[in-house]
Each structure stands twice: as structure tokens, then as C-alpha cells.
Amino acid sequence: MRSFLVFIFLFFISKPILAEVPKESLKYKRDLIRHSRIIWGLNAPVPLFAAQIHQESSWNHLAKSKYAKGLSQFTGGTAAWIIKIFPELENTNVYNPNWSIRAMLLYDRWLHERISSSGECNQWAMILSSYNGGLTWLERDKEMTKNNNKDPETWWNNVETFSSRSNWAYQENRNYTKKIIFLHQPKYLNWGGKYICEDSNE
């Protein structure tokens, strides 16, 4: 009886999660999956990438904040920088959904190649932290972690807890990572691909 009640509970709490996926996301689902597999391989973590766009812009390709624009919310400076690293992005238009998707995926790949960690779940937390706040800040946080005799290769309960950023920036950065991995990613599991931190107890 208890297992049946648990099943019913999980069934009903899962329904609102699926309902929270913005309808706008369906316009870009095919392109995101295609570009993810081209850049990251057939087992690309598509749900995570979808969650990242969800967090950045709620799939509004015309989204505009004080400093950033488009689906993946690139700043002017980052957009100018990334076309130097990836010439294929030369025709810059942050409001173009395909450009935004490809730019985000390539930037994530660039970060992935420069960050060391103790495992995939920690790796992606650090990538997302860097996407949001910059790789330089992650490196500072890792150094501070090491100086406090904690593990700089582990994000959860280690690097996650150390930073010299202002309080608002620290809270925004840490919430960014958690929301993408644990709040939004499960909404996109039926998009296929790898599920990041699936076995994590964090």
C-alpha cells in the first residue's frame, strides 16, 4: 500500500514539472538536439542544455537584460570574444536562436576543456558556474577552497562554499548551477541524451 501511495505522489508531483516547460522551447527542440550532438556527440546532455536556456531566457529569443541578450544571454563582450575563438560564429546575431544555441554549446565545450574536477557532476557544476560568472572567478574560488584545506576538484560542499565575490553575485552564481541541474533539467528528460548528476545525492 505504501509503495502505491508513493507512486501516486510521484505521479502527481511530476505532472506540474512537465507542464512548466515553456511552449516556446518546442520551436527550438530539434535544433538544440542536432547542434548538441554535432558539438558534444550522440550522448550529449541535451536535458542540461535545455535547462540552461530555460534558466537564461525561458526560451525567449528576444530576451534582453541589462547586460545580455538572446536565448543564451550573451553579453556584447563575450559575443565579440567567442567569434575570435570560433570563426564559424562570425556572423554574430545574439537574437538569432541558432547562433545563440551554437554559441552556448561551444562556450560550454571551451569551458569543459579547461576545467578539472573529480567527476562529471562536479565538472558540469563548475562549467555552469563559469558560464554564469566567468572562468577567472571559478579559478579564484578553487584556489580559496584549496587554501582552506578543502578539495578544489569537488564542487558540491567544497568549491561551492568558497568565494570572495559580493554576496549577491555569490548567491546568484550558486543558485544558477542548482536551478539548472536540479530544478530545470528534469523537465527535459524526454528530450533524450545524458542526464547530469542523475546518481548524485546532492
Secondary structure as UniProt FT lines:
FT   HELIX           2..19
FT   TURN            23..24
FT   HELIX           25..40
FT   TURN            42..43
FT   HELIX           46..57
FT   TURN            58..59
FT   TURN            61..62
FT   STRAND          68..69
FT   TURN            70..73
FT   STRAND          74..75
FT   HELIX           76..85
FT   HELIX           87..89
FT   TURN            94..95
FT   HELIX           97..112
FT   TURN            113..114
FT   HELIX           120..133
FT   HELIX           135..147
FT   TURN            148..149
FT   TURN            152..153
FT   TURN            155..158
FT   HELIX           159..161
FT   HELIX           167..178
FT   HELIX           179..184
FT   HELIX           185..191
FT   TURN            196..199
//
